[in-house]
């Protein structure tokens, strides 16, 4: 399964720690 958050984000189930950190940072920046 693929989790899509907006057109610029596509994350797969198996995420790396860096990917998770980046996702959280990006979401916080947009909040």
N, C-alpha and C positions, 0 to 999 in steps of 0.2 A: 504493500500500500504506500501511496505517496501523499504526503501532507503538503498542500499548496497554500501559501499565505501571500496573497497578492500575486501579480504576474512575475515579479522579480525573485520570488522565493520558491524553491522546490527542494524539500528535504525528504530524504528517505528514512525508513524506519531505523536503519543502522546509522546513527549519527556519530561523528567524532566529537570529542570534547570541545574542540575549537569551533566546530559548526554550531554546537549548542550555545556556547558563549556568545558567538556572533549573533545568533538569532535573538537571544535574550537582550543583548545590547541594542540591537536594531529596534526591537519592539519597545524597549524603554525609551529610546530616542524619539520614537514616533508618538509615544503616549503623551 
